[in-house]
Amino acid sequence: MTKKYRPLTLATLAAASVLLAACDSEPADKTVGQQLDSAIAESQQKMDEAKEAMSDAAETAEQKADDMGESVSDKAAQVGDAVSEKADKLGDAVSEKMEQAGQAVDDAAITAAVKSKLLVADDLKAMEINVDTVGGEVTLSGTAPSDAARTHAEAIASEVDGVKEVHNKLALKN
């Protein structure tokens, strides 16, 4: 109950109490003044009881509002935690995909660099050599005209920045 209605409620209860007390059949031996004093005392008692009941109701309502506030706050915190956890997982997945994409770009750049260096080597036929790069590891496959050319292709590949290892699977041309 809001505070602006309390005085009106108390006044209504007081008036009702006075009327009810005045309507009670009092023994004839009481004077009008005594009857009025008795009615006022009963009204005061009823008003005190009404105040106490309203105070109890207000405390109960306030406690329920506090409980609801805590419940809503707890739920909001749980939702916030769940959203944060999902955002972290999404961020991790995006980072992982970005790393994979970055590695693919790096691998493509390594492959292009190895292939271009093989093209300028006089003793190699670059069109007969396949270059594959995965995770910085270069695999050379195809054919080389001689064992020296095979070794030279491996040396060229290993000199390129970003190459971690070279797997030389070049076969000698017959």
C-alpha positions as CSV (number, residue, x, y, z in Angstrom):
1,M,0.0,0.0,0.0
2,T,1.4,3.4,-0.9
3,K,2.1,6.0,1.7
4,K,-0.4,8.5,0.3
5,Y,-3.3,6.2,1.0
6,R,-2.3,5.4,4.6
7,P,-3.8,8.5,6.3
8,L,-7.1,8.0,4.4
9,T,-7.3,4.4,5.4
10,L,-6.5,5.2,9.0
11,A,-9.1,8.0,9.1
12,T,-11.7,5.6,7.5
13,L,-10.9,2.9,10.1
14,A,-11.1,5.4,12.9
15,A,-14.5,6.7,11.8
16,A,-15.8,3.2,11.4
17,S,-14.6,2.3,14.8
18,V,-16.2,5.3,16.4
19,L,-19.5,4.5,14.7
20,L,-19.4,0.9,15.6
21,A,-18.5,1.7,19.2
22,A,-21.3,4.2,19.4
23,C,-23.8,1.7,18.1
24,D,-22.9,-0.9,20.7
25,S,-25.5,-1.2,23.3
26,E,-24.0,0.2,26.4
27,P,-25.5,-0.4,29.8
28,A,-27.8,2.4,30.9
29,D,-25.7,3.2,33.9
30,K,-22.9,4.8,31.8
31,T,-23.1,8.4,31.1
32,V,-22.9,9.8,27.6
33,G,-19.3,11.1,28.3
34,Q,-18.3,7.6,29.6
35,Q,-19.8,6.0,26.5
36,L,-17.9,8.5,24.3
37,D,-14.7,7.9,26.2
38,S,-15.2,4.2,25.8
39,A,-15.8,4.6,22.0
40,I,-12.7,6.7,21.6
41,A,-10.6,4.1,23.5
42,E,-11.9,1.3,21.3
43,S,-11.3,3.4,18.2
44,Q,-7.7,4.1,19.3
45,Q,-7.2,0.4,19.9
46,K,-8.7,-0.5,16.5
47,M,-6.5,2.2,14.8
48,D,-3.4,0.8,16.6
49,E,-4.3,-2.7,15.4
50,A,-4.8,-1.4,11.8
51,K,-1.5,0.4,11.9
52,E,0.3,-2.8,13.0
53,A,-1.5,-4.8,10.3
54,M,-0.5,-2.3,7.7
55,S,3.1,-2.2,8.9
56,D,3.2,-6.0,8.8
57,A,1.8,-6.0,5.2
58,A,4.3,-3.3,4.1
59,E,7.2,-5.4,5.6
60,T,5.9,-8.5,3.8
61,A,5.6,-6.6,0.5
62,E,9.0,-5.1,0.9
63,Q,10.6,-8.5,1.7
64,K,8.9,-10.0,-1.4
65,A,10.1,-7.2,-3.5
66,D,13.6,-7.7,-2.2
67,D,13.4,-11.4,-2.8
68,M,12.2,-10.8,-6.4
69,G,15.0,-8.3,-6.9
70,E,17.6,-10.8,-5.7
71,S,16.1,-13.5,-7.9
72,V,16.1,-11.2,-11.0
73,S,19.6,-10.1,-10.2
74,D,20.8,-13.7,-9.9
75,K,19.1,-14.6,-13.2
76,A,20.7,-11.6,-14.9
77,A,24.1,-12.7,-13.5
78,Q,23.6,-16.2,-14.8
79,V,22.6,-14.9,-18.2
80,G,25.6,-12.6,-18.2
81,D,27.9,-15.5,-17.4
82,A,26.5,-17.7,-20.1
83,V,26.8,-14.9,-22.7
84,S,30.4,-14.3,-21.6
85,E,31.2,-18.0,-21.8
86,K,29.7,-18.3,-25.3
87,A,31.5,-15.1,-26.4
88,D,34.8,-16.5,-25.2
89,K,34.2,-19.8,-27.1
90,L,33.3,-17.8,-30.2
91,G,36.4,-15.7,-29.8
92,D,38.6,-18.8,-29.5
93,A,37.0,-20.3,-32.6
94,V,37.5,-17.1,-34.6
95,S,41.1,-16.9,-33.4
96,E,41.7,-20.5,-34.4
97,K,40.2,-20.0,-37.9
98,M,42.2,-16.8,-38.3
99,E,45.4,-18.7,-37.4
100,Q,44.5,-21.4,-39.9
101,A,43.8,-18.8,-42.6
102,G,47.0,-17.0,-41.8
103,Q,48.9,-20.3,-42.0
104,A,47.3,-21.0,-45.4
105,V,48.4,-17.6,-46.6
106,D,51.9,-18.2,-45.2
107,D,52.0,-21.6,-46.9
108,A,50.9,-20.2,-50.2
109,A,53.6,-17.5,-50.0
110,I,56.2,-20.1,-49.2
111,T,55.1,-22.2,-52.1
112,A,55.2,-19.2,-54.5
113,A,58.7,-18.2,-53.3
114,V,60.1,-21.7,-53.7
115,K,58.5,-22.1,-57.1
116,S,59.9,-18.7,-58.3
117,K,63.4,-19.6,-57.1
118,L,63.2,-22.9,-58.8
119,L,62.2,-21.2,-62.1
120,V,65.5,-19.2,-62.2
121,A,67.7,-22.2,-61.4
122,D,69.5,-23.2,-64.7
123,D,69.9,-26.8,-63.7
124,L,66.3,-27.4,-62.8
125,K,63.1,-27.7,-64.9
126,A,60.7,-26.0,-62.5
127,M,57.7,-27.1,-64.5
128,E,58.5,-30.8,-63.6
129,I,58.7,-30.0,-59.8
130,N,55.6,-29.8,-57.7
131,V,55.8,-27.8,-54.5
132,D,53.4,-28.3,-51.7
133,T,53.5,-26.5,-48.3
134,V,51.6,-27.4,-45.2
135,G,52.4,-25.7,-41.9
136,G,55.7,-24.4,-43.2
137,E,56.9,-27.9,-44.3
138,V,57.7,-28.0,-48.0
139,T,57.3,-31.2,-50.0
140,L,59.1,-31.4,-53.4
141,S,57.8,-34.0,-55.8
142,G,58.2,-34.7,-59.5
143,T,61.5,-35.3,-61.3
144,A,64.9,-33.9,-61.4
145,P,67.5,-34.4,-64.2
146,S,70.3,-35.4,-61.8
147,D,71.1,-36.1,-58.2
148,A,72.9,-32.8,-58.0
149,A,69.8,-31.0,-59.3
150,R,67.7,-32.9,-56.8
151,T,70.0,-31.7,-53.9
152,H,70.0,-28.2,-55.4
153,A,66.2,-28.0,-55.4
154,E,66.1,-29.0,-51.7
155,A,68.7,-26.4,-50.9
156,I,66.7,-23.7,-52.7
157,A,63.5,-24.7,-50.8
158,S,65.2,-24.7,-47.4
159,E,66.6,-21.1,-47.9
160,V,63.1,-19.6,-48.3
161,D,61.9,-17.7,-45.2
162,G,59.3,-19.5,-43.2
163,V,60.3,-23.0,-44.3
164,K,60.6,-25.3,-41.3
165,E,61.5,-28.5,-43.1
166,V,61.9,-29.8,-46.7
167,H,60.7,-33.3,-47.7
168,N,62.5,-34.1,-51.0
169,K,60.5,-36.7,-52.9
170,L,62.0,-35.8,-56.3
171,A,62.8,-38.8,-58.4
172,L,65.6,-38.9,-60.9
173,K,64.6,-38.6,-64.5
174,N,65.4,-41.7,-66.5
